[in-house]
Amino acid sequence: MNARLTMTDDVNILIVDDVEQNLLAMEAVLARPGIRLLKASSGPEALEILLDADVALALVDVQMPGMDGFELAELIRGRERTRGIPLMFLTAASRDPARVFRGYETGAVDFLFKPVEPNILRNKVEVFVELHMQRRLLSEQLAELRHALRLNEVFTAVLGHDLRNPLAAIRYSAEAILRKAGDEKLVAAASRIQTCSGRMARMIDQLLDVARLRASGLELKRRRTDLLEVAMTIRDEFERAAPERISVDGRGDTHVDVDVDRMSQVLSNLIGNALQHGDPQQPIEVYLDGRAPDSLTITVSNGGAIPTQQIANLFQPFQGQQGVDAQAREGLGLGLYIVDRFVQAHGGAVTALSEQNRTRLTVTLPRHATSAMRANVTAPL
């Protein structure tokens, strides 16, 4: 139990009874450090107290003039702010099953008959005090966690921004050297600088994506898009790194309702993953199958196999892929994790299959966004 909550934050217990002696008796039984007893002699007075007080439990006498305990319970249950307060009824009336049933029907957690055994009452109340303190502690921890996630997102964004500026200067300088240098060794060095800075830029982008996903969720801006055209554009972007190695083909209707930027990143990560981890001597094939009326399938295949034990964790963060190229162990292992998160946000799924020395990653997307998908696109992933 959190010591700060126990020592400084008293838990409120509401006692409602129209007989002053009963209120005093209940106070004598329940009073202890850490508990604040709020007493009301009528239903309206109890409702007035509940306007401001955070109450862990309400002990309500059933038989009161004017507004009885059942009517008070219905009003408590009818308010958004108070409907979650546990209610425990106390009555001196006979054990009428109909009255007991009505008590539970109005939301009671317990129904006790007077005279109540003090130890029984005290133990029952302690259960709800403990539950209330645990809920309060969880609420504080959740608020602290959300604050930490926000700070982490801001820190990562600032870090990414500060790293991108000098990195961009390095890349532009390398491009200038490549355009003007005539010395082969200088060209080779500039080419390595450009390749490494490009990989570092992708790592920064992946870190920022993961920070946003885990801190504030993902909001999709869907529009009708031809993903075959998007795949060809991504292929052209990789053309310099792998000339004539990447092929893109499709059949059927390749139009879907997607966030173009997110799906471009999915395709870029899949093709980049195939380039980095696949057999450099074999082609990379991107195939879009739009023949199904309600879905579109995208398959990216490359040479080389993934170990069977790694398939299960392939889309987990910071796992990485052990490709056939022993030198292709670089990166953060976030690319396929981001692919999986983005595809799930679209209501789709991504799977991996590695057999006969060839690896296939398959994305299946619904052709149209459902209302449930639209309602949940901002939920944290």
C-alpha positions in Angstrom: 0.0 0.0 0.0 1.2 3.5 -0.9 2.3 5.1 2.4 1.6 8.7 1.2 -2.0 7.7 0.4 -2.5 6.0 3.8 -1.0 8.7 5.9 -2.3 11.9 4.3 -5.4 11.1 2.2 -8.3 10.0 4.4 -11.0 7.8 2.9 -14.5 9.1 3.2 -17.3 6.8 4.5 -20.9 8.2 4.3 -23.4 7.1 7.0 -27.0 8.0 6.4 -29.5 7.5 9.3 -32.3 9.7 10.6 -31.6 8.6 14.2 -28.7 10.5 15.9 -27.9 7.7 18.3 -27.4 5.3 15.4 -25.0 7.7 13.7 -23.0 8.0 17.0 -22.9 4.2 17.4 -21.7 3.7 13.8 -19.0 6.4 14.4 -17.8 4.6 17.5 -17.5 1.3 15.6 -15.8 2.6 12.4 -13.7 5.6 13.6 -10.0 5.1 13.1 -7.1 7.0 11.6 -7.3 7.2 7.8 -11.1 7.2 7.7 -13.3 10.3 7.7 -16.9 9.6 8.6 -19.4 11.8 6.8 -22.8 11.8 8.6 -26.2 12.6 7.1 -29.6 12.5 8.8 -31.7 12.4 5.6 -31.5 11.6 1.9 -31.3 15.2 0.7 -28.5 15.9 3.2 -26.6 12.8 1.9 -27.0 14.0 -1.8 -25.7 17.4 -0.8 -22.6 15.8 0.7 -22.0 13.7 -2.4 -21.9 16.8 -4.6 -18.3 17.4 -3.4 -17.1 14.4 -1.4 -15.3 11.3 -2.9 -16.9 8.4 -1.0 -15.5 4.9 -0.8 -18.8 3.4 0.7 -22.2 4.6 1.7 -24.0 3.0 4.7 -27.7 3.7 4.2 -30.5 3.1 6.6 -33.5 1.8 4.7 -36.3 3.2 6.9 -36.1 7.0 6.9 -39.0 9.6 6.7 -39.5 11.5 3.5 -36.9 9.9 1.2 -36.2 6.3 2.3 -32.9 4.4 1.6 -34.2 2.8 -1.6 -35.1 6.1 -3.1 -31.8 7.6 -2.1 -30.0 4.7 -3.7 -31.9 5.2 -7.0 -30.9 8.9 -7.1 -27.2 8.0 -6.3 -27.2 5.4 -9.1 -28.8 7.9 -11.5 -25.9 10.4 -11.3 -22.8 9.9 -13.4 -20.5 11.1 -10.6 -21.9 8.9 -7.9 -23.2 5.8 -9.6 -20.1 3.8 -8.8 -20.3 4.3 -5.1 -20.8 1.0 -3.3 -24.0 1.0 -1.2 -24.6 -1.1 2.0 -28.1 -1.1 3.4 -28.9 -1.4 7.1 -32.4 -2.0 8.5 -34.1 -2.9 11.7 -37.1 -4.4 9.8 -37.9 -8.1 9.6 -36.0 -10.2 7.1 -38.5 -9.7 4.3 -37.1 -11.3 1.1 -38.9 -8.8 -1.1 -37.2 -5.9 0.7 -33.8 -7.6 0.4 -34.4 -8.2 -3.3 -35.4 -4.6 -3.8 -32.2 -3.5 -2.0 -30.0 -5.5 -4.3 -32.0 -4.4 -7.3 -31.2 -0.7 -6.5 -27.5 -1.5 -6.5 -26.6 -2.6 -3.0 -23.5 -4.6 -2.4 -24.7 -5.8 0.9 -27.8 -5.9 3.1 -27.3 -6.0 6.9 -29.9 -6.3 9.7 -29.8 -4.4 13.0 -28.4 -4.9 15.5 -25.2 -5.3 13.4 -22.3 -7.2 14.9 -19.5 -4.5 15.2 -16.7 -6.8 14.0 -18.6 -7.9 11.0 -19.5 -4.3 10.0 -15.9 -3.2 10.6 -14.4 -6.0 8.5 -16.9 -5.4 5.6 -16.2 -1.7 5.6 -12.4 -2.3 5.6 -12.7 -4.3 2.4 -14.2 -1.3 0.6 -11.7 1.1 2.1 -8.9 -1.0 0.8 -10.4 -1.3 -2.6 -10.9 2.5 -2.7 -7.3 3.1 -1.8 -6.1 0.7 -4.4 -8.2 2.4 -7.1 -6.9 5.7 -6.1 -3.3 4.4 -6.2 -3.9 2.9 -9.7 -5.4 6.2 -10.9 -2.3 8.1 -9.7 0.0 5.6 -11.2 -1.9 5.8 -14.5 -1.6 9.6 -14.5 2.1 9.4 -13.8 2.5 6.9 -16.6 0.7 9.1 -19.1 2.8 12.0 -18.0 6.0 10.0 -18.5 4.8 8.9 -21.9 4.1 12.5 -23.0 7.6 13.5 -21.7 9.1 10.6 -23.6 7.3 11.7 -26.8 8.5 15.3 -26.5 12.1 14.2 -25.7 12.2 11.8 -28.7 10.7 14.4 -31.0 13.3 17.0 -29.9 16.1 14.5 -30.1 15.0 13.5 -33.6 14.8 17.1 -34.7 18.2 17.9 -33.3 19.8 14.9 -35.0 18.1 15.4 -38.3 19.7 18.8 -38.9 23.4 17.8 -38.8 22.5 14.5 -40.5 20.9 16.4 -43.4 24.0 18.4 -43.8 26.1 15.3 -43.9 23.9 13.8 -46.6 23.9 16.9 -48.8 27.7 17.1 -48.5 28.1 13.5 -49.6 25.8 14.1 -52.6 27.9 17.2 -53.6 31.1 15.1 -53.4 29.5 12.4 -55.5 28.5 14.9 -58.2 31.8 16.6 -58.5 34.6 14.2 -57.3 36.6 12.4 -59.9 38.7 10.3 -57.6 37.3 6.8 -57.2 38.4 6.5 -53.6 36.7 9.8 -52.7 33.5 8.7 -54.5 33.5 5.4 -52.7 33.9 7.2 -49.3 31.1 9.6 -50.1 28.9 6.8 -51.2 29.5 5.0 -47.8 28.7 8.3 -46.0 25.5 8.7 -47.9 24.4 5.0 -47.3 25.2 5.2 -43.6 23.5 8.6 -43.1 20.4 7.3 -44.9 20.3 4.3 -42.6 20.6 6.6 -39.6 17.8 8.8 -40.9 15.5 5.8 -41.1 16.4 4.8 -37.6 15.5 8.2 -36.3 12.2 8.1 -38.2 11.4 4.7 -36.7 12.1 5.9 -33.2 9.8 8.8 -33.7 7.1 6.6 -35.1 7.3 4.2 -32.1 7.2 7.1 -29.6 4.1 8.5 -31.2 2.4 5.1 -31.4 3.0 4.3 -27.7 2.3 7.8 -26.4 -0.6 9.2 -28.4 -1.8 6.5 -30.7 -2.3 6.8 -34.5 -4.8 8.9 -36.4 -5.5 7.8 -40.0 -6.5 10.1 -42.8 -8.1 7.7 -45.2 -8.8 8.3 -48.9 -9.4 6.1 -51.9 -5.9 5.1 -53.2 -4.4 2.9 -55.9 -1.7 1.0 -53.9 -0.2 -0.4 -57.1 0.8 3.2 -58.0 2.1 3.7 -54.5 4.2 0.5 -54.7 5.7 1.6 -58.0 6.6 5.0 -56.5 8.4 3.3 -53.6 10.1 0.9 -56.0 11.5 3.9 -57.9 12.8 5.4 -54.7 14.9 2.3 -54.1 16.0 2.0 -57.7 19.4 3.7 -57.0 20.2 1.3 -54.2 19.0 -1.8 -56.1 18.7 -1.1 -59.9 16.4 -3.5 -61.7 16.2 -5.9 -58.7 12.7 -4.9 -57.5 9.7 -5.8 -59.6 6.1 -4.6 -58.9 3.0 -6.3 -60.4 -0.7 -6.5 -59.6 -4.0 -8.0 -60.6 -7.6 -7.0 -60.1 -8.7 -3.8 -58.4 -5.8 -2.4 -56.3 -7.8 0.6 -54.9 -8.4 0.7 -51.1 -9.4 3.2 -48.5 -6.1 3.9 -46.6 -3.9 6.5 -45.2 -1.5 7.0 -48.1 1.4 8.2 -46.0 1.2 5.2 -43.6 0.8 2.6 -46.3 3.7 4.2 -48.2 5.8 3.6 -45.0 4.5 0.0 -44.8 5.6 -0.7 -48.4 8.9 1.2 -47.9 9.7 -0.8 -44.7 8.8 -4.1 -46.3 10.9 -3.5 -49.4 13.8 -2.0 -47.3 13.6 -5.1 -45.1 13.9 -7.4 -48.1 16.9 -5.4 -49.4 18.7 -5.5 -46.1 18.1 -9.0 -45.1 17.4 -10.9 -48.4 19.8 -12.7 -50.7 21.4 -9.9 -52.8 21.7 -12.2 -55.8 17.9 -12.8 -56.0 15.1 -10.5 -57.0 12.6 -8.8 -54.8 9.0 -9.3 -55.9 6.1 -7.1 -54.9 2.7 -8.4 -55.9 -0.7 -6.9 -55.3 -3.8 -9.2 -55.6 -7.0 -7.2 -55.8 -9.3 -9.9 -57.2 -11.2 -10.4 -53.9 -14.2 -8.0 -53.6 -13.6 -7.0 -49.9 -9.9 -7.1 -49.5 -6.5 -6.5 -51.1 -3.4 -8.6 -50.5 0.2 -7.4 -50.8 3.1 -9.9 -50.9 6.7 -8.9 -50.7 9.1 -11.8 -51.3 12.8 -12.1 -51.4 15.5 -14.8 -51.5 16.8 -16.2 -48.3 15.2 -17.9 -45.3 14.3 -16.8 -41.7 15.0 -19.3 -38.9 11.8 -21.0 -37.8 12.3 -19.9 -34.1 12.4 -16.3 -35.2 9.1 -16.2 -37.1 7.0 -15.9 -34.0 8.8 -12.7 -32.8 9.4 -11.2 -36.2 6.9 -8.3 -35.6 8.0 -7.5 -32.1 10.0 -4.3 -31.4 13.8 -4.5 -31.3 13.9 -8.1 -32.5 15.5 -7.6 -35.9 15.6 -10.2 -38.7 18.4 -12.6 -39.1 18.7 -12.7 -42.9 21.1 -14.7 -45.0 23.6 -11.9 -45.2 25.7 -12.1 -42.1 26.5 -8.4 -42.4 22.8 -7.4 -42.5 22.4 -7.2 -38.7 22.2 -3.4 -38.6 19.2 -1.3 -37.5 16.9 -1.1 -34.5 14.5 -4.0 -35.4 11.6 -1.6 -35.5 10.7 -1.7 -39.2 8.4 -4.7 -39.2 7.0 -3.7 -35.8 5.8 -0.4 -37.3 4.5 -2.3 -40.4 2.4 -4.5 -38.1 1.0 -1.6 -36.1 0.1 0.4 -39.1 -1.6 -2.5 -40.8 -3.6 -3.4 -37.7 -4.7 0.2 -37.5 -6.2 -0.2 -41.0 -8.0 -3.3 -39.8 -5.7 -5.7 -41.6 -3.0 -8.3 -40.7 0.5 -9.1 -41.7 2.0 -12.6 -41.8 5.4 -14.1 -42.6 6.2 -17.4 -44.4 9.8 -18.7 -45.0 10.3 -21.9 -47.0 12.4 -23.3 -49.8 15.0 -20.5 -49.3 12.4 -17.8 -50.0 10.7 -15.4 -47.6 7.2 -13.9 -48.1 5.6 -11.1 -46.0 1.9 -10.8 -46.8 -0.3 -7.9 -45.9 -4.1 -8.3 -46.1 -6.2 -5.1 -46.0 -9.9 -4.6 -46.0 -11.0 -2.7 -49.1 -13.3 -0.3 -47.1 -13.0 1.1 -43.6 -15.8 0.1 -41.3 -17.4 2.5 -38.8 -15.6 0.6 -35.9 -12.2 1.2 -37.6 -13.0 4.9 -38.0 -14.0 5.1 -34.3 -10.8 3.5 -33.1 -8.1 5.0 -35.3 -6.9 7.4 -32.5 -6.6 4.6 -29.9 -3.0 4.0 -28.6 -1.4 1.0 -30.2 
